């Protein structure tokens, strides 16, 4: 069974930084080949792509995030990260981790990020 557990969210001031983590279990054999991604959902809005790694290779970013956020992974730990900097109040919302392999999608429960002074 595949599980994704996000952590690292919290309250941060505008201009600050946070690093989110997503530990993936149950996909160890295929982790380096899986597509993994971070999504963002602001209150009352659709979920949107922040950043992801396609098939374990190419990294892509959503237009609103590319200059400020960085996707990375530690294959030995089966964990993906999202380094967020220059945070803005509009970055407030829930950040979800997704893994996809062989046509199956798996989501974490999300972690709340609040950017406020």
Backbone as CSV, one residue per row, in Angstrom:
resi,resn,N_x,N_y,N_z,CA_x,CA_y,CA_z,C_x,C_y,C_z
1,UNK,0.844,-1.185,0.000,0.000,0.000,0.000,0.885,1.243,0.000
2,UNK,0.495,2.215,-0.803,1.291,3.424,-0.953,0.760,4.512,-0.025
3,UNK,1.685,5.158,0.674,1.324,6.272,1.551,2.263,7.433,1.301
4,UNK,1.707,8.626,1.336,2.490,9.850,1.220,2.182,10.693,2.447
5,UNK,3.220,11.151,3.114,3.043,11.955,4.318,3.834,13.240,4.173
6,UNK,3.106,14.355,4.116,3.745,15.662,4.014,4.033,16.224,5.402
7,UNK,5.051,17.046,5.481,5.368,17.749,6.724,6.110,19.032,6.384
8,UNK,6.243,19.895,7.382,7.025,21.111,7.205,6.214,22.371,7.050
9,UNK,4.902,22.251,6.972,4.083,23.452,6.854,4.039,24.217,8.159
10,UNK,3.439,25.394,8.106,3.320,26.204,9.307,3.075,27.653,8.973
11,UNK,3.284,28.493,9.963,3.095,29.935,9.819,4.449,30.587,9.548
12,UNK,4.494,31.431,8.535,5.738,32.118,8.189,5.400,33.547,7.773
13,UNK,6.321,34.449,8.023,6.099,35.856,7.653,6.341,36.055,6.160
14,UNK,5.722,37.051,5.572,6.001,37.361,4.164,7.497,37.570,3.936
15,UNK,7.980,37.012,2.839,9.407,37.069,2.539,10.200,35.923,3.127
16,UNK,9.567,35.137,3.967,10.257,34.032,4.623,10.339,32.788,3.763
17,UNK,10.911,31.729,4.361,11.131,30.466,3.660,10.610,29.298,4.481
18,UNK,10.264,28.239,3.769,9.881,26.978,4.390,10.351,25.858,3.485
19,UNK,10.619,24.691,4.077,10.874,23.496,3.284,9.872,22.426,3.655
20,UNK,9.124,22.004,2.665,8.164,20.924,2.849,8.816,19.599,2.469
21,UNK,8.408,18.562,3.171,8.890,17.214,2.879,7.710,16.299,2.606
22,UNK,7.934,15.308,1.769,6.913,14.298,1.493,7.594,12.939,1.472
23,UNK,7.308,12.144,2.486,7.868,10.796,2.567,6.919,9.829,1.876
24,UNK,7.463,9.077,0.936,6.667,8.140,0.143,7.022,6.712,0.557
25,UNK,6.031,5.943,0.942,6.256,4.540,1.268,5.388,3.672,0.367
26,UNK,5.866,2.466,0.110,5.127,1.538,-0.731,5.499,1.598,-2.193
27,UNK,6.385,2.523,-2.569,6.827,2.640,-3.963,8.344,2.558,-4.055
28,UNK,8.956,1.954,-3.039,10.407,1.998,-2.955,11.079,1.462,-4.212
29,UNK,10.558,0.381,-4.763,11.205,-0.233,-5.927,11.121,0.657,-7.158
30,UNK,10.119,1.548,-7.185,9.875,2.327,-8.386,10.021,3.823,-8.162
31,UNK,10.523,4.201,-7.004,10.518,5.626,-6.643,11.261,6.469,-7.658
32,UNK,12.422,5.979,-8.132,13.219,6.782,-9.065,12.556,6.921,-10.431
33,UNK,11.575,6.092,-10.721,10.885,6.164,-12.010,9.522,6.830,-11.911
34,UNK,9.035,6.991,-10.707,7.702,7.556,-10.512,7.699,9.050,-10.802
35,UNK,6.527,9.534,-11.147,6.320,10.978,-11.228,5.869,11.454,-9.857
36,UNK,6.550,12.438,-9.328,6.195,13.008,-8.031,6.030,14.502,-8.193
37,UNK,5.117,15.064,-7.429,4.812,16.475,-7.632,4.209,17.086,-6.382
38,UNK,4.325,18.385,-6.322,3.668,19.198,-5.302,2.565,20.015,-5.964
39,UNK,1.422,20.064,-5.276,0.296,20.868,-5.715,-0.095,21.832,-4.595
40,UNK,-0.711,22.918,-4.995,-1.131,23.961,-4.058,-2.611,24.243,-4.248
41,UNK,-3.311,24.366,-3.115,-4.720,24.730,-3.180,-4.993,25.861,-2.212
42,UNK,-5.298,27.010,-2.766,-5.695,28.159,-1.947,-7.160,28.002,-1.547
43,UNK,-7.581,28.631,-0.472,-8.977,28.516,-0.043,-9.935,28.909,-1.156
44,UNK,-10.886,28.032,-1.448,-11.897,28.326,-2.447,-11.440,28.243,-3.888
45,UNK,-10.222,27.738,-4.108,-9.695,27.689,-5.479,-9.335,26.255,-5.877
46,UNK,-9.069,26.108,-7.163,-8.684,24.803,-7.691,-7.256,24.456,-7.266
47,UNK,-6.999,23.176,-7.194,-5.649,22.716,-6.914,-4.784,22.942,-8.161
48,UNK,-3.561,23.450,-7.959,-2.699,23.721,-9.103,-1.309,23.156,-8.877
49,UNK,-0.632,22.871,-9.980,0.707,22.312,-9.915,1.705,23.365,-9.452
50,UNK,2.539,22.991,-8.500,3.646,23.843,-8.074,4.921,23.409,-8.774
51,UNK,5.260,22.134,-8.608,6.491,21.603,-9.203,6.422,20.086,-9.187
52,UNK,7.139,19.469,-10.105,7.141,18.026,-10.138,8.299,17.467,-10.932
53,UNK,8.527,16.190,-10.759,9.560,15.489,-11.520,8.879,14.370,-12.287
54,UNK,9.002,14.453,-13.610,8.271,13.549,-14.482,9.098,12.278,-14.709
55,UNK,8.529,11.154,-14.338,9.216,9.892,-14.543,10.596,9.853,-13.913
56,UNK,10.738,10.584,-12.830,12.021,10.595,-12.142,13.112,11.358,-12.859
57,UNK,12.767,12.087,-13.905,13.796,12.745,-14.717,13.595,14.259,-14.793
58,UNK,12.778,14.690,-15.711,12.612,16.120,-15.983,11.791,16.810,-14.902
59,UNK,12.279,17.968,-14.461,11.582,18.762,-13.447,10.803,19.883,-14.125
60,UNK,9.569,20.059,-13.692,8.727,21.127,-14.241,8.182,21.964,-13.094
61,UNK,7.809,23.200,-13.422,7.271,24.127,-12.442,6.024,24.805,-12.977
62,UNK,5.109,25.112,-12.049,3.986,25.954,-12.404,4.468,27.378,-12.583
63,UNK,3.796,28.137,-13.446,4.251,29.483,-13.800,4.393,30.404,-12.599
64,UNK,3.521,30.224,-11.626,3.520,31.153,-10.494,4.622,30.876,-9.494
65,UNK,5.333,29.767,-9.658,6.219,29.314,-8.588,7.672,29.149,-9.017
66,UNK,7.959,29.112,-10.293,9.275,28.666,-10.755,10.425,29.490,-10.194
67,UNK,10.253,30.764,-10.054,11.381,31.603,-9.644,11.624,31.573,-8.140
68,UNK,10.678,31.027,-7.379,10.790,31.097,-5.922,10.865,29.737,-5.240
69,UNK,10.388,28.716,-5.898,10.309,27.395,-5.283,11.228,26.420,-6.007
70,UNK,11.763,25.449,-5.251,12.662,24.457,-5.832,12.250,23.055,-5.405
71,UNK,12.098,22.197,-6.397,11.769,20.793,-6.157,13.062,19.994,-6.055
72,UNK,13.108,19.074,-5.108,14.258,18.174,-5.025,13.810,16.846,-4.435
73,UNK,14.692,15.875,-4.507,14.342,14.566,-3.954,15.576,13.894,-3.390
74,UNK,15.342,13.003,-2.451,16.395,12.155,-1.893,15.938,10.721,-2.126
75,UNK,16.492,10.095,-3.154,16.030,8.766,-3.535,16.342,7.726,-2.461
76,UNK,17.395,7.951,-1.718,17.732,7.003,-0.651,16.688,7.015,0.459
77,UNK,16.018,8.139,0.605,14.996,8.276,1.657,13.580,8.207,1.095
78,UNK,13.456,8.034,-0.225,12.132,8.027,-0.861,11.324,9.254,-0.438
79,UNK,11.970,10.387,-0.498,11.370,11.636,-0.024,11.577,12.725,-1.059
80,UNK,10.540,13.520,-1.261,10.659,14.699,-2.116,10.466,15.939,-1.260
81,UNK,11.045,17.031,-1.732,11.035,18.275,-0.969,10.555,19.414,-1.845
82,UNK,10.073,20.440,-1.172,9.749,21.693,-1.850,10.338,22.814,-1.008
83,UNK,11.398,23.404,-1.518,11.990,24.564,-0.855,11.285,25.806,-1.351
84,UNK,10.670,26.536,-0.434,9.887,27.708,-0.786,10.570,28.943,-0.200
85,UNK,10.769,29.956,-1.021,11.378,31.178,-0.547,10.563,32.369,-1.034
86,UNK,10.884,33.536,-0.490,10.164,34.768,-0.833,8.657,34.553,-0.772
87,UNK,8.218,33.953,0.299,6.797,33.609,0.410,5.928,34.847,0.504
88,UNK,4.743,34.723,-0.098,3.784,35.826,-0.163,2.485,35.402,0.508
89,UNK,1.681,36.348,0.950,0.393,35.968,1.551,-0.461,35.102,0.618
90,UNK,-0.352,35.314,-0.687,-1.146,34.516,-1.629,-0.641,33.078,-1.772
91,UNK,0.482,32.760,-1.149,0.952,31.376,-1.107,0.276,30.591,0.018
92,UNK,-0.582,31.245,0.758,-1.297,30.588,1.850,-2.286,29.569,1.323
93,UNK,-2.229,28.375,1.889,-3.124,27.311,1.479,-2.560,25.959,1.873
94,UNK,-3.101,24.936,1.270,-2.663,23.571,1.557,-1.798,23.067,0.406
95,UNK,-0.684,22.469,0.764,0.241,21.907,-0.209,0.153,20.389,-0.136
96,UNK,-0.088,19.795,-1.291,-0.259,18.353,-1.382,0.884,17.728,-2.185
97,UNK,1.234,16.538,-1.799,2.214,15.755,-2.523,1.486,14.655,-3.293
98,UNK,1.935,14.407,-4.519,1.341,13.362,-5.337,2.427,12.484,-5.921
99,UNK,2.159,11.188,-5.962,3.027,10.251,-6.669,2.183,9.505,-7.693
100,UNK,2.796,9.253,-8.834,2.069,8.584,-9.911,2.981,7.561,-10.566
101,UNK,2.469,6.342,-10.676,3.268,5.310,-11.324,2.338,4.292,-11.947
102,UNK,2.604,3.978,-13.173,1.874,2.933,-13.890,0.370,3.191,-13.853
103,UNK,-0.007,4.452,-14.043,-1.413,4.812,-14.144,-2.129,5.003,-12.827
104,UNK,-1.433,4.802,-11.728,-2.053,4.978,-10.414,-1.568,6.283,-9.784
105,UNK,-2.498,6.990,-9.189,-2.177,8.244,-8.493,-2.375,8.077,-6.995
106,UNK,-1.446,8.664,-6.256,-1.526,8.611,-4.794,-1.294,10.015,-4.254
107,UNK,-2.097,10.394,-3.282,-2.014,11.738,-2.705,-1.766,11.672,-1.210
108,UNK,-1.046,12.668,-0.723,-0.913,12.845,0.707,-2.092,13.621,1.258
109,UNK,-2.078,13.825,2.568,-3.201,14.495,3.219,-3.070,16.012,3.174
110,UNK,-1.901,16.491,2.789,-1.681,17.924,2.673,-1.077,18.523,3.935
111,UNK,-0.399,19.629,3.753,0.163,20.372,4.878,-0.157,21.850,4.680
112,UNK,-0.610,22.489,5.729,-1.061,23.887,5.666,0.136,24.828,5.762
113,UNK,0.157,25.785,4.863,1.135,26.874,4.925,0.366,28.177,5.026
114,UNK,0.719,28.970,6.012,0.093,30.273,6.196,1.179,31.337,6.184
115,UNK,1.043,32.278,5.256,2.008,33.374,5.145,1.330,34.642,5.626
116,UNK,1.761,35.116,6.772,1.103,36.265,7.381,2.041,36.923,8.369
117,UNK,1.887,38.233,8.493,2.659,38.956,9.491,1.875,39.083,10.789
